[in-house]
Amino acid sequence: MRLAEAALPRLAPAVRCFDYDRAAQAVGIVHLGIGAFHRAHQAWYTDRALSAGDRDWAICGVSLRSPEVAVQLNPQDGLYIVAERSSTGTGYGLVGAVRNVLVAGQERERVVEQIASAAVKIISLTVTEKGYCRTAEGRLDFTLAGETSLYGLIGEALKRRRDAGLPGLTLLSCDNLADNGRQLRRLMAEYLDRFSSDLRSWFEAECACPSTMVDRIVPAVTGSDRAGVAAAIGLEDRATVLTEPFSQWVIEDCFVQGRPRWDKVGVQLVEDVAPYEMAKLRMLNGAHSALAYIGLLRGHEFVHQAVADSFIRKIVQRLMLEEALPSVRPAPGQDLAGYANRLLERFANPALAHRLAQIAMDGSQKIPQRWFGTLADGQKAGRSCPSVLRAVAAWMLHIRGDNGPVDDPMAAELRAVWGQGDPSSALGGLFGEAGLFPTIWAPDEGQKAFLIRSLGEFER
């Protein structure tokens, strides 16, 4: 039998269950981009807050692209299992915070109506870096910001709220963008200037866009994973998510209509997210991308295999501790060296089976904030960053196609820089004023020479 409200009496006793009346909860959050990460992270935290006595923060999920999540979750009344895997075993928890899922491409009007409804107070987002529709210079790309983009949906809903005399909303970005709240606010304002210029001033006065940092490793789920969960819980769950026991969420405490009591269930509410965000982007995400591109070149499939490779482990350790760490100004009490050591332990978790190919996707959207800031800060400080440069070289071979087809929105442009087959030409096509990535960092002559040597070493 498939997981759903009516099937809950058949759920295995070992499954941890929520403790609240789902039917009594109004939808207070609309989440755009309801993938596996949201279900293992923000919805999981919200479920815990509701179990602790919070009210009226149920979630309506919105899929901006594929209807797959709606097909998984709606027949299950929004219910799903979070399976936490470690080397000592797996724990199972039932999450009930999600009410339903709408598909923007098929149900745009319903999505806009939901966001514009009086009960909704927060719009949260996990749309990945490419979902923000930015140009290489970081401006809004209006050719991508259509009616079913986050901008089209939120813009129309904000107009209806304003016209109806309703208060503004909190827009909560949970994506891996540096200064994600302020980036979202700036991009949304650019959109509103063209969509309805008088709406921009209302948005800026009535809405909030806190910055956040999110951290939990959530690998893709396989058919055998789902079969294992079904055997353990006694029901079929087509929306299962797998994750690690560790989870962290740091939020700038700036909301216009209140928020769930996430701080009672482990969320950190702070004045400044930047130190946590930069540490995560440059240390965790930077190391993850290095593991992915170097690991794939060396024939590995999973993160735990790559970090067990002594050659790669040394590169990743140096990247985090000697190159990224000095570029981060920590918050009081933030132990960056301990953070790096904990990351190595998490990467080595064999129970997660986190595929390197999953991390390697959409590199053009990820690596500027993961690597280039560290490289730019290193240049200014006269600090060498050979590990990040080796990772850049591995990525260059990846976009050439050395690991197979490239899954990236800029795949054609990236492959074209290798048109002459010459590393120097490829470097010119990628970096500097004439390259695809003209901002943040450009390699100096010494770094170019190091990159070319590294390309040759990886090719051998």
MARKE-335879 format. One record per residue (C-alpha): residue in one letter; z, y, x. Coordinates in steps of 0.02 Angstrom, whole numbers, padded with zeros to 5 digits, always signed. Layout:
// residues N
aZYX
...
//
This chain:
// residues 460
m+00000+00000+00000
r-00041+00175+00061
l+00096+00303+00095
a+00124+00422-00054
e+00268+00483-00162
a+00258+00331-00275
a+00263+00212-00127
l+00420+00283-00044
p+00535+00144-00109
r+00433+00024+00000
l+00460+00126+00159
a+00551+00032+00297
p+00736+00079+00309
a+00720+00124+00494
v+00609+00275+00453
r+00703+00442+00457
c+00670+00532+00292
f+00685+00714+00239
d+00829+00766+00126
y+00764+00891-00002
d+00673+00899-00168
r+00489+00926-00124
a+00441+00972-00302
a+00567+01115-00303
q+00492+01200-00149
a+00369+01343-00173
v+00228+01362-00045
g+00284+01499+00074
i+00170+01459+00221
v-00019+01437+00230
h-00071+01354+00391
l-00249+01372+00457
g-00308+01228+00565
i-00200+01083+00506
g-00233+00960+00645
a-00120+00835+00729
f-00030+00965+00834
h+00028+01066+00685
r+00089+00910+00597
a+00189+00856+00750
h+00257+01030+00785
q+00267+01176+00661
a+00267+01067+00504
w+00394+00951+00587
y+00510+01097+00623
t+00487+01165+00446
d+00528+00995+00373
r+00690+00994+00472
a+00733+01170+00412
l+00705+01117+00231
s+00816+00966+00259
a+00949+01084+00327
g+00950+01181+00162
d+00809+01306+00176
r+00703+01337+00021
d+00526+01386-00030
w+00439+01362+00136
a+00323+01218+00089
i+00155+01223+00179
c-00021+01227+00111
g-00135+01168+00250
v-00313+01232+00272
s-00450+01144+00368
l-00577+01269+00435
r-00706+01138+00481
s-00699+00953+00440
p-00630+00885+00276
e-00556+00737+00371
v-00373+00795+00364
a-00387+00830+00178
v-00455+00655+00152
q-00309+00586+00251
l-00168+00688+00176
n-00209+00732-00004
p-00207+00551-00069
q-00038+00535+00017
d+00035+00688-00073
g+00043+00775+00096
l+00162+00645+00170
y+00141+00574+00345
i+00237+00493+00487
v+00277+00570+00656
a+00294+00430+00784
e+00388+00484+00941
r+00345+00371+01087
s+00439+00352+01249
s+00461+00217+01380
t+00614+00154+01284
g+00527+00133+01115
t+00460+00224+00963
g+00552+00319+00827
y+00475+00354+00656
g+00506+00505+00544
l+00433+00549+00373
v+00379+00731+00353
g+00368+00809+00180
a+00340+00994+00217
v+00152+00991+00185
r+00107+01009+00000
n-00081+00989+00009
v-00237+01026+00112
l-00384+01138+00063
v-00554+01137+00150
a-00615+01314+00182
g-00799+01271+00180
q-00785+01189+00008
e-00640+01285-00072
r-00645+01460-00001
e-00589+01545-00161
r-00438+01430-00178
v-00389+01466+00002
v-00400+01654-00024
e-00302+01642-00186
q-00166+01542-00100
i-00148+01667+00042
a-00147+01811-00083
s-00012+01731-00192
a+00155+01820-00205
a+00258+01671-00143
v+00166+01660+00024
k+00248+01754+00168
i+00178+01676+00327
i+00003+01628+00385
s+00017+01516+00537
l-00129+01461+00645
t-00177+01320+00763
v-00365+01347+00770
t-00384+01315+00960
e-00444+01447+01080
k-00622+01444+01015
g-00564+01477+00836
y-00528+01658+00882
c-00715+01693+00899
r-00703+01797+01058
t-00840+01855+01174
a-00825+01825+01361
e-00748+02000+01373
g-00617+01956+01242
r-00687+02059+01098
l-00720+01988+00925
d-00888+01901+00910
f-00943+01953+00736
t-01084+01824+00736
l-00948+01689+00729
a-00821+01778+00619
g-00895+01727+00452
e-00821+01708+00277
t-00734+01544+00316
s-00669+01598+00486
l-00486+01646+00498
y-00541+01829+00488
g-00646+01809+00332
l-00510+01713+00240
i-00364+01823+00291
g-00461+01985+00273
e-00510+01951+00092
a-00334+01892+00049
l-00253+02045+00127
k-00366+02158+00024
r-00313+02069-00136
r-00129+02081-00087
r-00142+02266-00053
d-00237+02300-00214
a-00106+02201-00312
g+00038+02298-00233
l+00105+02145-00141
p+00188+02157+00030
g+00102+02111+00192
l+00112+01947+00285
t+00167+01879+00453
l+00019+01807+00549
l+00090+01677+00669
s-00027+01618+00805
c+00028+01452+00882
d-00120+01432+01000
n-00127+01432+01190
l-00181+01612+01213
a-00089+01732+01327
d+00000+01861+01219
n-00067+01769+01066
g+00015+01879+00935
r-00054+02041+01004
q-00224+01963+01033
l-00229+01907+00851
r-00174+02080+00793
r-00309+02166+00896
l-00448+02047+00842
m-00395+02056+00659
a-00398+02246+00669
e-00575+02240+00743
y-00630+02132+00597
l-00548+02243+00466
d-00630+02398+00539
r-00798+02326+00489
f-00741+02231+00333
s-00640+02371+00253
s-00589+02513+00368
d-00453+02580+00251
l-00374+02406+00252
r-00341+02414+00439
s-00207+02548+00423
w-00121+02447+00285
f-00128+02290+00393
e-00055+02379+00543
a+00086+02456+00440
e+00128+02306+00329
c+00092+02149+00431
a+00171+02072+00586
c+00093+01963+00721
p+00232+01887+00828
s+00189+01803+00991
t+00238+01620+01013
m+00243+01480+01139
v+00221+01301+01079
d+00246+01143+01181
r+00228+00962+01131
i+00105+00833+01194
v+00006+00759+01048
p-00130+00634+01098
a-00269+00580+00983
v-00228+00433+00868
t-00328+00271+00875
g-00354+00136+00744
s-00235+00021+00837
d-00104+00160+00837
r-00116+00173+00648
a-00105-00017+00630
g+00053-00018+00735
v+00133+00119+00631
a+00087+00028+00470
a+00170-00131+00533
a+00327-00034+00578
i+00347+00069+00418
g+00280-00055+00290
l+00146+00063+00223
e-00026+00122+00278
d-00026+00302+00341
r-00197+00375+00379
a-00122+00541+00436
t-00001+00473+00567
v+00028+00581+00720
l+00093+00519+00888
t+00193+00628+01005
e+00328+00631+01138
p+00515+00657+01104
f+00511+00829+01188
s+00469+00982+01084
q+00487+01170+01112
w+00443+01323+01007
v+00482+01500+01064
i+00446+01641+00939
e+00458+01830+00950
d+00579+01870+00809
c+00468+01992+00714
f+00433+01944+00532
v+00396+02057+00383
q+00457+01945+00241
g+00582+01832+00322
r+00555+01659+00396
p+00622+01483+00384
r+00784+01455+00476
w+00691+01373+00618
d+00824+01434+00739
k+00947+01312+00656
v+00838+01164+00705
g+00799+01201+00886
v+00674+01345+00886
q+00708+01487+01008
l+00695+01661+00929
v+00680+01790+01068
e+00632+01972+01098
d+00501+01930+01229
v+00400+01769+01231
a+00297+01816+01386
p+00397+01723+01521
y+00397+01560+01420
e+00215+01581+01372
m+00155+01616+01549
a+00254+01470+01620
k+00180+01353+01492
l+00001+01415+01512
r+00000+01419+01701
m+00114+01271+01740
l+00096+01144+01598
n-00078+01186+01535
g-00142+01228+01709
a-00080+01061+01774
h-00148+00969+01622
s-00323+01037+01651
a-00313+00995+01836
l-00261+00817+01794
a-00405+00804+01671
y-00549+00861+01782
i-00490+00785+01945
g-00430+00627+01857
l-00597+00599+01772
l-00691+00621+01936
r-00578+00488+02014
g-00609+00364+01874
h-00449+00381+01773
e-00441+00381+01583
f-00262+00435+01541
v-00141+00569+01600
h-00010+00443+01657
q-00140+00359+01767
a-00195+00523+01845
v-00019+00582+01884
a+00019+00412+01964
d-00127+00441+02085
s-00038+00508+02241
f-00187+00619+02288
i-00187+00704+02117
r+00003+00710+02102
k+00017+00811+02263
i-00113+00934+02199
v-00026+00955+02032
q+00146+00974+02111
r+00083+01110+02226
l-00011+01195+02084
m+00147+01208+01980
l+00281+01241+02111
e+00191+01339+02248
e+00048+01426+02157
a+00086+01451+01972
l+00277+01467+01981
p+00278+01621+02096
s+00163+01712+01974
v+00287+01695+01830
r+00433+01815+01808
p+00562+01704+01722
a+00677+01753+01581
p+00864+01748+01617
g+00917+01567+01633
q+00738+01500+01635
d+00733+01363+01769
l+00551+01352+01821
a+00575+01222+01958
g+00669+01111+01836
y+00530+01142+01709
a+00399+01081+01833
n+00496+00923+01872
r+00520+00888+01687
l+00333+00909+01661
l+00294+00776+01791
e+00410+00658+01698
r+00324+00696+01533
f+00150+00673+01607
a+00203+00503+01674
n+00251+00437+01500
p+00139+00281+01482
a+00178+00261+01297
l+00075+00414+01247
a-00096+00359+01314
h-00155+00541+01319
r-00340+00539+01360
l-00403+00653+01497
a-00565+00680+01402
q-00466+00757+01258
i-00389+00886+01376
a-00556+00919+01461
m-00639+00976+01299
d-00679+01162+01276
g-00637+01205+01456
s-00728+01373+01447
q-00603+01428+01316
k-00449+01364+01408
i-00460+01385+01596
p-00466+01576+01605
q-00286+01588+01544
r-00232+01426+01632
w-00301+01458+01807
f-00380+01629+01832
g-00219+01728+01809
t-00134+01623+01943
l-00282+01649+02060
a-00289+01837+02028
d-00102+01857+02059
g-00116+01751+02215
q-00255+01862+02282
k-00150+02018+02257
a+00000+01940+02342
g-00100+01864+02485
r-00048+01691+02426
s-00167+01544+02448
c-00198+01436+02293
p-00292+01283+02359
s-00236+01167+02218
v-00303+01281+02081
l-00463+01303+02180
r-00482+01113+02194
a-00460+01104+02005
v-00595+01237+01982
a-00712+01135+02093
a-00678+00979+01988
w-00715+01077+01829
m-00879+01139+01904
l-00934+00960+01932
h-00876+00916+01756
i-00986+01051+01677
r-01132+00990+01783
g-01115+00826+01689
d-01035+00718+01823
n-00913+00645+01696
g-01042+00623+01558
p-01087+00736+01410
v-00990+00900+01408
d-00895+00942+01248
d-00885+01132+01257
p-00953+01275+01148
m-01035+01347+01305
a-01102+01180+01368
a-01283+01239+01383
e-01240+01399+01476
l-01120+01307+01591
r-01248+01174+01635
a-01379+01309+01665
v-01282+01384+01811
w-01320+01222+01902
g-01506+01241+01868
q-01549+01261+02052
g-01425+01126+02104
d-01350+01246+02231
p-01159+01270+02234
s-01174+01452+02292
s-01290+01492+02146
a-01174+01402+02026
l-01027+01506+02088
g-01128+01666+02061
g-01175+01610+01886
l-00993+01578+01840
f-00890+01713+01924
g-00903+01897+01967
e-00987+02039+01875
a-01148+01941+01842
g-01061+01778+01795
l-01009+01699+01632
f-00826+01741+01672
p-00833+01919+01740
t-00653+01970+01707
i-00479+01925+01775
w-00529+01843+01940
a-00677+01828+02057
p-00673+01720+02215
d-00674+01809+02383
e-00780+01743+02526
g-00643+01629+02590
q-00614+01555+02417
k-00801+01529+02393
a-00809+01432+02556
f-00658+01327+02504
l-00736+01290+02334
i-00899+01234+02414
r-00803+01119+02533
s-00703+01049+02388
l-00861+01014+02289
g-00926+00913+02435
e-00762+00818+02454
f-00759+00769+02269
e-00941+00716+02274
r-00905+00598+02419
//
